[in-house]
Amino acid sequence: MSDPRVERLADILVNHSMKVKKGERVLIGSSSELAKPLVLEVYKKVLKAGGHPTVNIAFEETANIFYNMASKEQLLDFPKAKFFEAKNLDCVVNIRAAVNKKALSNVDSQAISQRSKILMPIQEEIVNNKRWVICNFPTNALAQETDMSLEEYEDFLYGATNINWGKVKKEEMRLKKVLDKGKIVRIAGKDTDLCLSIKGRKAIPCFGERNMPDGEVFLSPVENSAEGEIYYDLPAIYQGKEVLGIRLKFKNGKVIEASAAKNEKFLIAMLDTDKGARYLGEIGIGTNYGIKHFSKDILFDEKIGGTVHLAVGRSYKDAGGKNESAIHWDMIKDLRNGGAIYVDGKVIQKNGRFVI
């Protein structure tokens, strides 16, 4: 018997997140065959909406095989067919269904960085010019990563996605008004005192149109404005690698000092990917208080109410950002125990709770 929650999520993805219209071309992609139930439901909903669906199911193992076997020529080859496809799409739904969350843990970080540079035009074409949404499908690997059973993880996921996103939108608009009028944001907390300018930048409330689950208000800070330091007490995970105890020091917007208690070499390699990798591309404030459990999955964790996340690397043009980079790495700061966010000297959040 099919799970009605899967059909409900598919309906949200197609009709709320992407708003598929008649005649539009929609790519339904998944990282593994395990997402078949949701892929099929999304496929049906796209057809019902009058769209033209295309399915792209990958085998998770191919990434590891590629990085272990690819020659330099293959590593640096630009996939022209994928770029053509990206230019001719209207919508993309990326369904992540991990088989092994640690599949790339032992892959050379330099190779990952090089490949990211090659694929950047395709990523930017989709991110900046198309309607897209990312979501998870429950798998044992994702459940294990969060120390849950598969059944518990299903409840965790659908409880965070199958909600009234119209109501979420109304609540986030209050925070947007404060940020749109603001000039300087200050983040204070354990080993953290960081200021950055948001003058002239537009705050974007997120209520299920890009990420699923959702629940954040973000913007791109002025590129050369970050001053101070920040300590990330939660793990930062990128390309399958977990980095612990990250400390960053900023001057004139740039990371001038970086360290980590675990996988520091990987952190430095990613920050050295290109010129833009040491500048901030995003500041996001989590608003989803229904997500209480840290899951080692940025799709959920950056939305946790009472946290703030800062991304090094690529910014979002629709948020006024100008920073360009092959990477976009969100790192989460927990403010629920002694932290605060200020806008122009006025506290707007204390100990993880809004006071506006």
C-alpha positions, 0 to 999 in steps of 0.5 A: 500500500502506498504512503499517502504522505508521498503523494501529498509531498509530490503535490506540494513539490509540483503545485506549490514549489515549482508551480508547473504550468502547461507546456513546461519542461520539468526534470525530475532527478534523483541521486538513487533508485530508492526514491522511485515512489516519490519520483513516480508521484511527481511524474504523475503530478507534472503530467496532470499539470500539463507539463513535460516530465523527464526523469534522470535517476543516478546510481550513487556509486558512479561519483566515487567511481568517477573520482577514483578512475577519471583521467585529468582530461575526463575530470576537466571535461565540460558536459555540453549535453547537460548544459544544453539540457539545463538551458532548455528546462523550465523546472528542476526537482532534485530528490536526494535518496542517499544510499551511503552518506560517506561515499565521498569521504576518502575522495581527493578534495582537490579533485572535487574542487576542480570538478566543481569549477567545471560544472559551475556554469550548469549549476548557475544556469539552474540556480539563477534562471530556473525554478528548482526545488530540492528535497529528500526521500527517506532512506536507511542511510539518511535515518542512520545519519540522524540516529533514527529508525527509518519509520522515525525519519519518515515522520521527521521528514513528512512532519517538516514538509507536509505543512501549511506553507501559506501560514509560514510565509505570513510569519516570515514576512515580519522578519523580512521587513526588519531586514529590508530596513536594516544596514548592519547585522551583528551575530553574537555567541560563544567565541563569536562576534561578527558584523556584516552589512546588508545595506541595499540587499533584499531579504528573501523569505523561504516557504517551500519554493526552493527547499523542502523542508523550508523555513528561513529568511536569507539574503546576500551580505555586502561582499567586503563587509564581514568583520570579526570572528565566528565559531561553528559549534555544529558540524559543517558537512560538504561533499560528504565530508564532516568538518568539526569546530570551524573557526573563521576570522574575517577582515574586509569581507574575506576569511583571513584565518581558518581552522577546524578540529577535524578535517581542517585540510579539507576546509582550507582546500575548499576555501582556496577553490577560487577567489570568491570562496573566502567571501560570504555569499549568504546569511540565513536565519532559521525559522522552522521550530518544528525541526529540533533534531540536528540531522547532519543534513543542511537541507533540514539543519539550516532551517532550525529555529534559533540558528543562523547560517553563513555560506562561504562562496557563491551568492544569490543574484536574486538576493542582490549578491555579487560574489561568484564561486564554484562552491556554496557551503552553508555553516550553521551557528546555534544561538539557542544557548546564549546567542543573539542577532542584532540589526542596527544595534537592536536585538531581534533574536535572543537565545534562539527566540525572536523578539520582534 
